[in-house]
Amino acid sequence: MGMMEKLDELTSSGAREYLTFRLDQEEYGIDILKVQEIRGYESPTRVANAPDFIKGVINLRGTIVPIVDMRLKFNCANADYNAFTVVIILNLRSRIVGIVVDSVSDVMELPPESLKAAPDIDSVIDSSAVLGLGSLGERMLILLDIERLMSTPDMGLVGSE
């Protein structure tokens, strides 16, 4: 699906709510409907031979949840884990995944007219996982297709769907 088709799909469904979070200096948005809960960071149990950005797993009320450090996934500077560091637990179809982010900002409703296509540039983020850019006043959000991002082959999390 091309960038314009993705943008059309986003804007045709009316205003949507996004959970916004920070990584380094950038602000990102993900569909609030994919978010199950937000938790404080706790050190996960390391998994042998997992990619660097998979910090390990946690036991979330009986479910083993892989924890992905988004700073490492996006090749940002090394993360400082502090009081603001949080894990966003995502419910993606049949899979639950946690992502570590620097901080959660807020929930923003973006009307269709505030969405723009992302420029077609090479970046560490697979361009098919960027839905577009959302702007509200001075704020610019990079809107992520978190489901697509979490199901890339390097994640090793591809389910048997």
C-alpha positions in Angstrom: 0.0 0.0 0.0 1.5 3.3 -1.0 1.8 6.4 1.2 -1.2 8.1 -0.4 -3.4 5.1 0.0 -2.5 4.8 3.7 -3.2 8.5 4.2 -6.6 8.1 2.4 -7.4 5.2 4.7 -6.5 7.3 7.8 -8.4 10.4 6.7 -11.5 8.5 5.5 -12.2 7.1 9.0 -12.6 10.5 10.6 -10.8 11.7 13.6 -8.7 9.1 15.4 -7.1 9.0 18.8 -3.4 8.4 19.2 -1.3 7.6 22.3 1.7 9.9 21.9 5.1 9.0 23.3 8.7 10.3 23.1 11.9 8.6 21.9 14.9 10.8 22.2 13.8 14.2 20.7 11.0 12.8 18.5 7.3 12.3 19.3 5.4 9.4 17.9 1.8 8.4 17.8 0.1 5.0 17.8 -3.5 4.0 17.5 -5.0 4.1 21.0 -7.1 1.0 20.2 -3.9 -1.1 20.0 -2.9 -0.1 23.5 -3.8 -2.5 26.3 -2.1 -0.8 29.2 0.9 1.4 30.3 3.3 0.2 33.0 6.4 1.4 34.7 9.6 -0.1 33.4 10.9 -3.2 35.1 13.9 -5.2 34.0 12.7 -8.1 31.8 14.2 -11.6 31.8 16.8 -11.8 29.0 16.2 -14.3 26.2 19.3 -16.0 24.7 20.1 -15.1 21.1 17.3 -12.5 20.8 18.1 -9.4 18.8 19.6 -6.5 20.8 16.4 -4.5 20.7 14.3 -7.3 22.3 15.2 -6.7 26.0 13.6 -9.9 27.1 10.2 -11.0 28.4 8.0 -10.3 31.4 5.2 -12.3 32.9 2.1 -10.2 32.7 -0.6 -11.9 34.7 0.3 -15.3 33.3 1.1 -14.2 29.7 4.7 -14.1 28.6 5.2 -10.7 26.8 8.3 -9.9 24.7 9.7 -6.4 25.5 11.0 -4.3 22.6 13.2 -1.3 23.3 12.1 1.2 20.7 15.3 3.3 21.0 17.4 0.3 20.1 14.9 -0.7 17.3 15.2 2.8 15.8 19.0 3.1 16.4 18.6 6.0 18.7 21.2 6.9 21.4 21.3 4.4 24.2 18.4 4.7 26.5 18.6 5.9 30.1 16.0 4.0 32.1 14.6 6.4 34.6 11.3 7.3 36.4 9.7 8.4 33.1 10.6 5.2 31.2 7.5 3.2 30.5 6.4 0.1 28.8 3.3 0.3 26.5 1.6 -3.1 26.4 0.1 -3.5 22.9 -2.6 -5.9 21.9 -1.9 -6.7 18.2 -4.4 -9.2 16.8 -3.4 -12.4 18.6 -0.2 -11.2 20.1 0.7 -9.1 23.1 4.0 -7.1 22.9 5.5 -4.5 25.2 7.5 -1.5 23.9 9.8 0.5 26.0 9.6 4.3 25.3 11.2 7.3 27.1 7.9 8.7 28.2 4.2 8.8 27.3 2.9 12.3 26.5 -0.9 12.1 26.2 -3.8 10.9 24.0 -4.4 13.2 21.1 -7.4 13.3 18.7 -6.2 14.1 15.2 -8.8 15.3 12.7 -8.2 14.1 9.1 -7.1 17.5 7.9 -4.1 17.5 10.3 -2.6 14.3 8.7 0.0 14.6 6.0 1.9 12.0 4.0 5.4 11.3 5.3 8.2 12.4 3.0 9.7 9.5 1.1 13.2 9.4 2.7 15.4 6.6 3.9 15.3 6.1 7.6 15.8 3.4 10.2 12.1 3.0 10.3 10.6 0.8 7.6 8.7 3.4 5.6 5.7 1.0 5.3 5.4 1.2 9.1 5.0 5.0 9.0 1.3 6.0 8.4 2.1 9.7 8.0 2.7 12.8 10.0 0.2 14.4 12.3 0.4 18.1 13.3 -1.4 19.9 16.0 -0.2 23.5 16.5 3.6 23.3 16.9 3.6 19.6 17.6 4.6 17.1 14.9 3.9 13.5 15.4 5.3 10.5 13.5 2.3 8.2 13.2 3.3 4.5 13.3 1.6 1.4 12.1 2.7 -0.4 15.2 1.2 -3.7 14.1 3.3 -3.7 10.9 6.4 -2.5 12.8 6.1 -5.3 15.4 5.6 -8.0 12.7 8.8 -7.4 10.6 10.9 -10.5 10.1 13.8 -9.1 12.3 11.4 -9.1 15.3 11.2 -12.9 15.4 7.6 -12.4 16.7 5.8 -13.3 13.5 3.0 -15.5 14.7 1.5 -18.5 12.9 -1.4 -16.6 11.5 
